[in-house]
Amino acid sequence: MSHCDEEVASSGFHQLSITIEGAILRSSTFLKPNPYIEFSVDDKSPRKTEVSKSTYQPKWNEEFTILVTPHSQLHFRLLDHSTFRKDTLIGEKK
């Protein structure tokens, strides 16, 4: 364990690696969505995947490393990106 890792662990925080692989969405609209994942830890600054263009089967395979405590809550949101309007929530999970 490196000195930095020891400091993180002694502060009550732990590093967690998350890989967001992909999704399979139901086709419910005429236009294909531009999906991406947004997630946050304990309602702090959200992190996002890249937007997948016009697909019901996005594949991201993006890895994120975050700091968590044993009591941290993760909040995941799947959104449809839009250039001209507010992004639309497709689904979420806490």
C-alpha positions as CSV (number, residue, x, y, z in Angstrom):
1,M,0.0,0.0,0.0
2,S,1.4,3.4,-0.9
3,H,1.7,6.3,1.5
4,C,-1.2,8.0,-0.3
5,D,-3.5,4.9,-0.1
6,E,-2.7,4.7,3.7
7,E,-3.8,8.4,4.2
8,V,-7.0,7.8,2.3
9,A,-7.8,4.6,4.3
10,S,-7.0,6.3,7.6
11,S,-9.3,9.2,6.8
12,G,-12.3,6.8,6.6
13,F,-12.4,7.0,2.8
14,H,-11.8,4.1,0.5
15,Q,-11.1,4.0,-3.2
16,L,-13.7,2.3,-5.3
17,S,-13.3,1.5,-9.0
18,I,-16.4,1.5,-11.1
19,T,-16.6,0.3,-14.7
20,I,-19.7,1.4,-16.6
21,E,-20.0,-1.1,-19.4
22,G,-23.2,-0.5,-21.3
23,A,-27.0,-0.8,-21.4
24,I,-29.8,-2.3,-23.4
25,L,-32.7,0.2,-23.7
26,R,-36.3,-0.5,-24.8
27,S,-37.2,1.2,-28.1
28,S,-40.0,3.5,-27.1
29,T,-39.6,6.5,-29.4
30,F,-39.2,7.1,-33.1
31,L,-35.8,8.7,-32.6
32,K,-33.0,6.7,-31.1
33,P,-31.7,8.2,-27.9
34,N,-28.2,9.6,-27.2
35,P,-27.7,8.0,-23.9
36,Y,-25.1,8.6,-21.2
37,I,-24.7,7.8,-17.5
38,E,-24.3,10.4,-14.8
39,F,-23.5,9.3,-11.3
40,S,-22.7,10.9,-8.0
41,V,-21.5,9.9,-4.5
42,D,-23.3,11.4,-1.6
43,D,-24.9,14.1,-3.9
44,K,-21.5,15.6,-4.7
45,S,-20.3,16.7,-8.1
46,P,-21.6,14.2,-10.7
47,R,-19.3,12.3,-13.1
48,K,-20.5,11.4,-16.6
49,T,-19.7,8.9,-19.4
50,E,-19.4,10.0,-23.0
51,V,-22.6,10.3,-24.9
52,S,-23.4,7.4,-27.2
53,K,-25.0,8.6,-30.4
54,S,-28.3,7.3,-31.7
55,T,-28.4,3.8,-30.1
56,Y,-30.5,1.6,-27.9
57,Q,-27.4,-0.5,-27.0
58,P,-24.8,2.0,-25.7
59,K,-21.3,0.6,-24.8
60,W,-19.1,2.8,-22.7
61,N,-16.6,0.6,-21.0
62,E,-15.4,3.6,-19.0
63,E,-13.7,3.3,-15.6
64,F,-14.0,5.7,-12.7
65,T,-12.2,5.8,-9.4
66,I,-14.0,7.5,-6.6
67,L,-13.6,7.9,-2.8
68,V,-16.4,6.5,-0.6
69,T,-17.1,5.7,3.0
70,P,-18.9,2.7,4.3
71,H,-22.1,4.9,4.5
72,S,-21.8,6.6,1.1
73,Q,-24.7,6.5,-1.3
74,L,-24.2,6.1,-5.1
75,H,-26.9,7.6,-7.4
76,F,-26.9,6.5,-11.1
77,R,-29.0,8.3,-13.7
78,L,-29.4,7.3,-17.4
79,L,-30.1,10.3,-19.5
80,D,-30.8,11.1,-23.2
81,H,-28.6,14.0,-24.4
82,S,-30.3,16.7,-26.4
83,T,-28.6,19.6,-28.1
84,F,-31.7,21.8,-28.2
85,R,-33.6,21.0,-25.0
86,K,-32.9,19.8,-21.5
87,D,-31.6,16.2,-21.3
88,T,-34.3,13.6,-20.6
89,L,-34.1,11.2,-17.7
90,I,-34.5,7.6,-18.9
91,G,-34.0,5.9,-15.5
92,E,-32.2,6.1,-12.2
93,K,-31.1,3.9,-9.3
94,K,-29.8,4.8,-5.8
